[in-house]
Amino acid sequence: MAKGNDGEVLEAYSTKLEPGTKKKLEALAKVQRLGGQRELINKMLDVYAAANPEEMAKANQFIELLDGAPQKIY
């Protein structure tokens, strides 16, 4: 895990993507002259939220629910 610009902990997502998907994300980020795949994914989420407001509202409720859930103790 790494720290983002605002101090949040970032988890690596790319290890679970297929190689072709990684290449497409990187190519789209470069073609659009973005800062990287993370910026592209954030833009994609904005577009998805605009097209699917009800689903995004449900997702945000789910995130809030999970944020309040007790953490597992190992």
Secondary structure, 3 states (H helix, E strand, C coil): CEECCCCCEECCCHHHCCHHHHHHHHHHHHHCCCCCHHHHHHHHHHHHHHHCHHHHHHHHHHHHHHHCCCCCCC
